[in-house]
Amino acid sequence: MDVDELVRVRAEYDRELRRDAAPDTARARVERAGAVVRQTAPGQGWNGVLWSDLGEDTADAEIAAQVAYFGGRGSGFEWKLYGHDRPLDLDARLRAAGFVPEPAEAVLVGRVDELAALPVEPPEGITLRAVEDEAGVELVMDVHARAFGTHRPGIRELLLTLLRDEPETVAAVVAMAGDTPVSAARMEMRPGCSFAGLWGGGTLPEWRGRGLYRLLVAHRARIAAERGIRYLHVDASDDSRPILRRLGFEVLGSTVPYVWEPARAGGPA
């Protein structure tokens, strides 16, 4: 993509996935509150700020308002800060309000038609299993626990909720070596959106370097192509960014999750 196209795609991304975002599940709610767009969700769902339109004279008050809102609910939340958000010192203001930054990620975007055409075949002995029920979700969680060394009950709840309530909005897949799950990933698709998000992408250490990551990207791109989706987007870590760049993804920007927790901040504002 040339510079003009990247600027246009970033504007679409901001509009569809942030300013006019749809909730990530049927049980969540997205609303405009003052100068921010936020999502609230029950249980272990994602709570946070998706978009903001702040100035130097309004930023601190809006941050305090969101802290008061989520703190009053007794929940932590994430302020998803992008490199082009304003004001320029918004990161420092969030830190001053008790937010803690997590590692920065690159926002990458790729054209679905190009990614769906990638020439990939499963390595010998590998089959792909679509995740359609709780048993499949448990395979995904098993891969993620062994690949990343973490347990994410919120991801389990999200997948089960989407498969139950909105199965057309998620496509999860597990690469199986016989009866053993060795790699897993998912794609989330909101109705009417030009972008589908790639998430997960975990592979067991002993199976890395064999093309499974590439295979699962192409597999999900083909599903997206069948749905008429134009772009795939990824919040990429330092490990996955070089692989995705080689596959044809372009850097759209950067994002840092700033996390606020009531206990860490001393309770609701």
C-alpha positions as MATLAB code, in Angstrom:
seq = 'MDVDELVRVRAEYDRELRRDAAPDTARARVERAGAVVRQTAPGQGWNGVLWSDLGEDTADAEIAAQVAYFGGRGSGFEWKLYGHDRPLDLDARLRAAGFVPEPAEAVLVGRVDELAALPVEPPEGITLRAVEDEAGVELVMDVHARAFGTHRPGIRELLLTLLRDEPETVAAVVAMAGDTPVSAARMEMRPGCSFAGLWGGGTLPEWRGRGLYRLLVAHRARIAAERGIRYLHVDASDDSRPILRRLGFEVLGSTVPYVWEPARAGGPA';
ca = [
       0.000    0.000    0.000;
       1.243    3.494   -0.742;
       1.084    6.315    1.794;
      -2.242    7.679    0.525;
      -3.898    4.278    0.788;
      -2.546    3.689    4.291;
      -3.934    7.066    5.403;
      -7.338    6.175    3.945;
      -7.331    2.692    5.490;
      -6.362    4.093    8.895;
      -9.288    6.513    8.728;
     -11.620    3.593    7.925;
     -10.095    1.582   10.750;
     -10.622    4.408   13.247;
     -14.206    4.904   12.116;
     -15.347    1.268   11.917;
     -13.415   -0.327   14.765;
     -13.130    2.573   17.189;
     -15.452    5.584   16.802;
     -18.445    3.633   15.428;
     -17.439    0.270   16.925;
     -19.903   -2.531   17.466;
     -19.746   -4.463   20.764;
     -17.548   -7.553   20.611;
     -20.395   -9.780   21.860;
     -24.173   -9.514   21.994;
     -23.949   -9.155   25.785;
     -21.582   -6.156   25.694;
     -22.563   -2.513   25.174;
     -20.700    0.216   23.282;
     -21.682    3.811   23.930;
     -20.511    7.357   23.353;
     -19.846    9.056   26.688;
     -18.675   12.621   26.384;
     -15.611   12.610   24.171;
     -14.920    8.880   24.390;
     -16.391    5.659   23.040;
     -16.306    2.841   25.590;
     -17.386   -0.767   25.931;
     -18.794   -2.358   29.062;
     -19.310   -6.096   29.344;
     -20.533   -8.527   31.994;
     -18.506  -11.330   33.533;
     -14.979  -11.578   32.204;
     -15.764   -9.566   29.060;
     -13.582   -6.693   27.849;
     -14.157   -3.279   29.413;
     -12.404   -0.255   28.028;
     -12.076    2.893   25.979;
     -11.957    2.315   22.230;
     -11.710    5.874   20.919;
     -11.362    9.408   22.205;
     -11.441   12.952   20.884;
      -9.560   14.906   23.529;
      -7.742   18.190   23.783;
      -5.197   19.457   26.265;
      -7.938   21.277   28.168;
     -10.361   18.310   28.303;
      -8.181   15.181   28.583;
      -7.715   15.045   32.358;
     -11.412   15.539   33.087;
     -12.422   12.839   30.581;
      -9.870   10.407   32.027;
     -11.204   11.077   35.521;
     -14.773   10.558   34.291;
     -13.939    7.115   32.888;
     -12.068    6.122   36.029;
     -15.112    7.166   38.077;
     -17.472    5.262   35.777;
     -15.613    1.958   35.687;
     -14.463    2.299   39.301;
     -18.061    2.788   40.322;
     -18.858   -0.526   38.630;
     -16.025   -2.149   40.572;
     -14.229   -3.165   37.399;
     -10.861   -2.489   35.913;
     -10.641   -1.349   32.317;
      -8.267   -0.746   29.459;
      -7.668    2.517   27.634;
      -6.520    1.427   24.206;
      -4.143    4.224   23.226;
      -3.013    4.592   19.607;
       0.104    6.390   18.450;
      -1.899    9.035   16.571;
      -4.323    9.815   19.409;
      -4.375   13.309   20.863;
      -3.247   15.138   22.880;
       0.382   14.143   22.332;
       0.956   13.642   26.062;
      -2.103   11.441   26.602;
       0.155    8.581   27.665;
       1.669   10.657   30.473;
      -1.788   11.793   31.590;
      -2.979    8.183   31.781;
       0.033    7.209   33.878;
      -0.623   10.132   36.204;
      -4.199    8.859   36.658;
      -2.984    5.425   37.778;
      -2.953    3.521   34.490;
      -0.168    1.010   33.848;
       1.026    0.429   30.263;
       1.370   -3.054   28.831;
       3.826   -3.836   26.005;
       3.342   -1.813   22.819;
       2.058   -3.588   19.726;
       2.151   -2.716   16.040;
      -1.204   -2.360   14.286;
      -0.872   -4.233   10.999;
      -3.327   -4.465    8.134;
      -3.375   -6.636    5.010;
      -5.604   -7.048    1.978;
      -7.776  -10.135    2.245;
      -7.581  -10.980   -1.467;
      -3.765  -11.114   -1.381;
      -3.553  -13.068    1.880;
      -6.195  -15.583    0.765;
      -4.054  -16.332   -2.295;
      -0.941  -17.264   -0.286;
       0.388  -20.638   -1.533;
       0.419  -22.713    1.659;
      -0.226  -26.358    2.442;
      -0.434  -28.040    5.845;
       2.807  -29.701    6.968;
       2.788  -33.476    6.758;
       0.599  -35.013    9.439;
      -1.311  -31.786   10.170;
      -5.063  -31.379    9.756;
      -7.175  -28.319   10.513;
     -10.181  -28.579   12.838;
     -12.798  -25.853   12.942;
     -13.840  -24.869   16.461;
     -17.605  -25.238   16.740;
     -18.289  -26.374   20.304;
     -16.951  -26.445   23.838;
     -14.614  -29.340   23.069;
     -12.998  -27.285   20.335;
     -12.667  -24.281   22.647;
     -10.843  -26.469   25.175;
      -8.351  -27.438   22.459;
      -7.713  -23.737   21.772;
      -7.178  -23.036   25.464;
      -4.816  -25.995   25.777;
      -2.655  -24.655   22.941;
      -2.635  -21.140   24.360;
      -1.676  -22.342   27.839;
       1.263  -24.343   26.492;
       2.327  -21.831   23.833;
       2.094  -18.643   25.898;
       2.386  -20.027   29.436;
      -0.755  -18.209   30.549;
      -4.358  -19.107   31.307;
      -6.924  -16.689   29.857;
     -10.407  -17.572   31.138;
     -11.744  -14.415   29.477;
     -10.828  -15.811   26.041;
     -12.608  -19.057   26.846;
     -15.730  -17.141   27.884;
     -15.547  -14.960   24.762;
     -15.313  -17.938   22.398;
     -18.122  -19.832   24.094;
     -20.322  -16.718   24.087;
     -19.727  -16.015   20.397;
     -20.250  -19.635   19.361;
     -23.515  -19.733   21.300;
     -24.967  -16.323   20.443;
     -23.291  -15.175   17.195;
     -21.437  -18.059   15.520;
     -21.193  -16.116   12.268;
     -18.901  -13.557   13.924;
     -16.054  -15.900   14.871;
     -13.899  -18.442   13.050;
     -11.522  -20.361   15.289;
      -9.290  -23.171   14.083;
      -6.927  -25.702   15.626;
      -4.047  -27.429   13.832;
      -3.966  -31.058   14.934;
      -1.041  -33.487   14.784;
      -3.078  -36.657   15.095;
      -5.023  -36.187   18.328;
      -2.705  -33.471   19.654;
      -3.527  -29.754   19.221;
      -0.321  -27.938   18.237;
      -1.467  -24.516   16.986;
      -4.629  -22.434   17.289;
      -5.984  -19.064   16.252;
      -9.242  -17.196   15.797;
     -10.753  -14.437   13.674;
     -13.472  -12.043   14.800;
     -15.828  -10.456   12.269;
     -18.481   -7.876   13.049;
     -21.457   -7.518   10.669;
     -20.950   -4.867    7.993;
     -17.328   -4.200    8.950;
     -14.567   -4.011    6.319;
     -12.027   -5.432    8.791;
     -11.698   -8.807   10.469;
      -9.368   -9.174   13.432;
      -6.814  -11.972   13.773;
      -6.178  -13.063   17.364;
      -4.290  -15.823   19.125;
      -1.933  -17.449   16.668;
      -0.214  -19.643   19.282;
       1.973  -22.581   18.285;
       3.710  -25.070   20.581;
       7.481  -24.442   20.712;
       8.402  -27.784   19.162;
       6.170  -27.046   16.145;
       7.388  -23.542   15.389;
       9.236  -22.818   12.161;
       7.164  -25.306   10.137;
       4.731  -22.851    8.540;
       1.753  -23.291   10.872;
       1.426  -19.579   11.636;
       1.405  -18.790    7.920;
      -1.082  -21.601    7.311;
      -3.562  -20.298    9.882;
      -3.313  -16.736    8.539;
      -4.084  -17.917    4.994;
      -6.878  -20.200    6.239;
      -8.627  -17.339    8.021;
      -8.060  -14.995    5.076;
      -9.915  -17.432    2.821;
     -12.856  -17.449    5.202;
     -12.823  -13.638    5.236;
     -12.723  -13.565    1.424;
     -15.845  -15.732    1.291;
     -17.587  -13.185    3.556;
     -16.599  -10.223    1.365;
     -14.322   -8.708    4.021;
     -11.585   -6.476    2.556;
      -8.907   -6.270    5.263;
      -7.391   -8.278    8.080;
      -5.951   -6.433   11.063;
      -3.615   -7.635   13.798;
      -2.221   -6.157   17.015;
       1.212   -7.703   16.517;
       3.886   -8.449   19.089;
       7.578   -8.169   18.318;
       7.614  -11.933   17.650;
       4.764  -12.023   15.133;
       5.358   -8.689   13.377;
       8.267   -9.879   11.137;
       6.291  -12.937   10.019;
       3.227  -10.878    9.178;
       5.292   -8.285    7.315;
       6.757  -11.058    5.154;
       3.223  -12.233    4.376;
       2.279   -8.786    3.071;
       0.860   -6.921    6.075;
       1.555   -3.186    6.333;
       2.133   -1.141    9.485;
      -0.880    1.074   10.171;
       0.325    2.452   13.484;
       0.965    1.400   17.064;
      -1.125    0.759   20.149;
      -0.444    0.447   23.862;
      -3.018   -0.946   26.315;
      -3.160    1.233   29.431;
      -4.770   -0.722   32.255;
      -6.496    0.704   35.327;
      -7.419   -1.544   38.264;
      -9.406   -0.367   41.316;
      -7.131   -2.167   43.794;
      -4.004   -0.821   42.148;
      -5.352    2.742   42.074;
      -6.685    2.670   45.619;
     -10.358    2.266   44.756;
     -12.859    4.246   42.691;
     -12.127    7.909   42.105;
];
